[in-house]
Structure formats: structure tokens, C-alpha cells
């Protein structure tokens, strides 16, 4: 009987230890942080009459000790026609270590403790009567860009959504 009691106690201790390890790993998954308030100002990359391209960086840090993975990232521009229809604003996001010109995001390992940045690139194309890209940009109101990042750590899939405000003044300064 004593052997059975010792076996049960050891089994319970092993289960508790396993649950503790799972909880520690799950907590580490939540340590991939984005610092949208420390994003860089928008900078002009190219300008023609037909298109204006600008970008800004959003820093991140894996404050955990375990590796994480950026599986996918994309941006969504919150600028409906009801707010402003003189320009089409489209965006993409890349890691500077794997820049691309298409809408594909290349997955990336993020070691524990790594700090880096993701680059959001936006293109402004005139439409609905705007004469050129500069005029289209000058008509833009304040608007938000949502940065979505799908990531995985030791446990389940996580999604970050960071809304980043682009002010009219910041954008107008690009072409002044």
C-alpha cells in the first residue's frame, strides 16, 4: 500500500511539474512586443506624378528567452472612400533582413532577446480627379494603418494588431 501511495505522489508531482513547464513556455510566447509609439517618422522613398511611396519602421523586441517566429504580416489601411476618395493607399510590411517588392511576407525566426524592426511601406496613387500623387497626398486626412502580425512561439498561434495613426501634417511634410 505504501508503494502505491508513493507512486501516486510521484505521479502528481510529475504532472504538476509538466503543467509548470507548459505555463512558463506559454508566458514566454507573450513576450514578443511591438512599440508602435516609438515608430519612426514616415520617410519618402520615391515620388512620381503617378505614385508616391513612403515608409516607416515599427520596432519590436522578443523580451522572452525562447525563440519565436513571425509567420505572416500585413497591413490594412483604414481610409474608406467616405473619408477620402482622391487617392488609393496600399501597403505592405517586410522585415529589413528580407525586403520584398510583392505582398509576400517572408517568415522569420526571432531569437530570445532579439530587438529589430518591421518596415511598413505605403503607396499613394491618385484617383477620382486628383491631378497627381502630390495633390492626392496633400488631400489625405489623418488615417490609421493596422499592422497585423501572425506569430508562433512555443504554444498556440498568436496575432498582434497594432493601429498606427498617420497624421495629415506628417504626410504633407513628405512633399513640402
C-alpha positions as CSV (number, residue, x, y, z in Angstrom):
1,X,0.0,0.0,0.0
2,X,2.8,2.4,0.8
3,X,4.4,1.8,-2.6
4,X,1.1,2.7,-4.3
5,X,0.9,5.9,-2.3
6,X,4.5,6.9,-3.2
7,X,3.7,6.1,-6.8
8,X,0.6,8.3,-6.8
9,X,2.5,11.2,-5.1
10,X,5.3,10.9,-7.7
11,X,2.7,10.9,-10.5
12,X,1.0,14.0,-9.1
13,X,4.4,15.8,-8.7
14,X,5.4,14.9,-12.3
15,X,2.0,16.2,-13.6
16,X,2.4,19.5,-11.6
17,X,6.0,19.9,-12.9
18,X,4.8,19.3,-16.5
19,X,2.0,21.9,-16.1
20,X,4.5,24.4,-14.7
21,X,6.8,24.0,-17.8
22,X,3.8,24.5,-20.1
23,X,2.8,27.6,-18.2
24,X,6.4,29.0,-18.4
25,X,6.5,28.4,-22.2
26,X,3.1,29.9,-22.7
27,X,4.1,33.0,-20.8
28,X,7.2,33.4,-23.0
29,X,5.0,33.4,-26.1
30,X,3.5,36.7,-24.9
31,X,6.9,38.4,-24.7
32,X,7.2,39.5,-28.3
33,X,6.4,43.2,-28.0
34,X,5.8,45.9,-30.6
35,X,6.5,49.5,-29.8
36,X,4.2,51.5,-32.1
37,X,4.7,54.6,-30.1
38,X,8.4,54.5,-30.9
39,X,7.8,54.1,-34.7
40,X,10.0,56.3,-37.0
41,X,8.5,59.2,-38.9
42,X,7.4,58.5,-42.4
43,X,10.1,59.0,-45.0
44,X,9.7,59.4,-48.7
45,X,11.2,56.6,-50.8
46,X,10.1,57.7,-54.3
47,X,7.9,60.2,-56.0
48,X,6.5,60.4,-59.5
49,X,3.3,62.0,-60.8
50,X,1.6,58.6,-60.8
51,X,2.8,57.3,-57.4
52,X,4.2,58.4,-54.1
53,X,5.9,55.7,-51.9
54,X,6.8,56.3,-48.2
55,X,7.8,54.0,-45.3
56,X,8.2,53.9,-41.5
57,X,9.6,51.4,-39.1
58,X,7.9,49.8,-36.1
59,X,10.4,48.4,-33.5
60,X,9.8,45.1,-31.7
61,X,11.6,43.0,-29.1
62,X,11.4,39.4,-28.0
63,X,11.7,40.0,-24.3
64,X,11.5,36.3,-23.7
65,X,14.2,33.7,-23.6
66,X,12.7,31.4,-26.2
67,X,12.7,31.7,-30.0
68,X,9.5,32.9,-31.7
69,X,8.5,33.0,-35.3
70,X,6.9,35.7,-37.5
71,X,4.8,33.6,-39.7
72,X,3.0,36.4,-41.6
73,X,2.5,40.1,-41.5
74,X,0.4,42.5,-43.5
75,X,-1.1,46.0,-43.2
76,X,-4.6,47.2,-43.7
77,X,-5.2,50.9,-44.5
78,X,-8.3,52.4,-42.8
79,X,-9.2,55.0,-45.4
80,X,-12.6,54.4,-46.8
81,X,-13.9,56.4,-49.8
82,X,-16.4,58.1,-47.5
83,X,-13.4,59.6,-45.7
84,X,-11.3,60.5,-48.8
85,X,-11.5,59.1,-52.3
86,X,-8.8,61.2,-54.0
87,X,-6.2,58.5,-53.5
88,X,-5.8,54.8,-53.2
89,X,-3.4,53.9,-50.4
90,X,-2.0,50.4,-50.4
91,X,0.6,48.9,-48.1
92,X,2.9,46.0,-47.3
93,X,5.2,45.1,-44.4
94,X,8.6,43.5,-44.5
95,X,11.5,42.7,-42.3
96,X,14.6,44.7,-43.4
97,X,16.6,41.4,-43.5
98,X,14.2,40.1,-46.1
99,X,12.9,43.0,-48.1
100,X,10.4,42.3,-50.9
101,X,8.5,44.3,-53.5
102,X,5.5,42.0,-53.7
103,X,2.8,41.4,-51.0
104,X,4.6,38.3,-49.6
105,X,6.0,38.3,-46.1
106,X,8.9,36.0,-45.6
107,X,8.7,34.1,-42.3
108,X,11.4,34.9,-39.8
109,X,12.8,33.4,-36.6
110,X,13.1,35.8,-33.7
111,X,15.6,34.5,-31.1
112,X,15.0,35.3,-27.4
113,X,16.2,38.8,-26.6
114,X,16.3,40.0,-30.2
115,X,15.3,43.6,-31.0
116,X,14.5,44.7,-34.5
117,X,12.0,46.4,-36.6
118,X,9.4,45.8,-39.3
119,X,9.1,48.3,-42.2
120,X,5.7,49.4,-43.4
121,X,5.7,50.7,-46.9
122,X,2.7,52.6,-48.3
123,X,2.0,53.7,-51.9
124,X,-0.3,56.6,-52.7
125,X,-1.9,56.5,-56.2
126,X,-4.1,59.4,-57.4
127,X,-7.7,58.7,-58.4
128,X,-11.2,60.3,-58.8
129,X,-9.9,63.6,-60.2
130,X,-6.7,64.1,-58.3
131,X,-4.2,65.5,-60.8
132,X,-1.1,63.8,-59.5
133,X,0.3,61.9,-56.5
134,X,1.4,65.0,-54.7
135,X,-2.1,66.5,-54.9
136,X,-3.6,63.2,-53.8
137,X,-1.3,63.1,-50.8
138,X,-2.0,66.7,-49.8
139,X,-5.7,65.8,-49.6
140,X,-5.3,62.9,-47.3
141,X,-6.8,63.3,-43.8
142,X,-5.4,61.6,-40.7
143,X,-5.9,57.9,-41.0
144,X,-4.8,54.6,-39.3
145,X,-2.9,51.7,-40.7
146,X,-3.4,48.4,-38.9
147,X,-0.2,46.2,-38.7
148,X,-1.2,42.6,-38.3
149,X,1.5,40.1,-37.3
150,X,0.8,36.4,-37.0
151,X,3.4,34.7,-34.8
152,X,4.1,31.5,-33.1
153,X,6.2,30.7,-30.0
154,X,6.2,27.5,-28.0
155,X,2.5,27.2,-27.8
156,X,-0.5,28.4,-29.8
157,X,-0.6,30.8,-32.7
158,X,-0.8,34.5,-31.7
159,X,-2.0,37.6,-33.6
160,X,-0.9,41.1,-32.9
161,X,-2.8,44.1,-34.3
162,X,-1.3,47.5,-33.8
163,X,-3.2,50.5,-35.1
164,X,-0.8,53.3,-36.1
165,X,-2.0,56.8,-36.8
166,X,-0.6,58.7,-39.7
167,X,-1.3,62.4,-39.3
168,X,-2.1,64.7,-42.2
169,X,0.8,67.0,-41.1
170,X,3.3,64.2,-41.1
171,X,2.3,63.1,-44.6
172,X,2.2,66.6,-46.0
173,X,5.8,67.2,-44.7
174,X,6.9,64.5,-47.2
175,X,6.2,66.6,-50.2
176,X,6.8,70.2,-48.9
